[in-house]
C-alpha cells in the first residue's frame, strides 16, 4: 500500500468533509497535540540546560580534571593515548 504524504491541503480536504458536529472534537485533539508538542520541546530544553549547568559546576569544582583541546587532532591523540 502506497502512503500519500500528509499535506495541509489533504488535512483541510478531510476537515471540509466532516460533519460540523465533529469539528469541535478535531479542534480539541489538534490543540492537545500542539500543546503536548510544546511541552515536550520545553522539557527537552530544560534537560539540556540541566546538563550544561552540571558540566559547568563540575568544571568549577574540578578544574584540574578538565582537558581542553584546540583541534580535533589534539583530542584524537589524547583519546588514542587513553586507550
Secondary structure, DSSP 8 states (H G I E B T S, - for coil): -------HHHHHHHHHHS-HHHHHHHHHHHHHHHHHHHHHHHHHHHHHHHHHHHHHHHHHHTGGG----SSHHHHHHHHHHH-
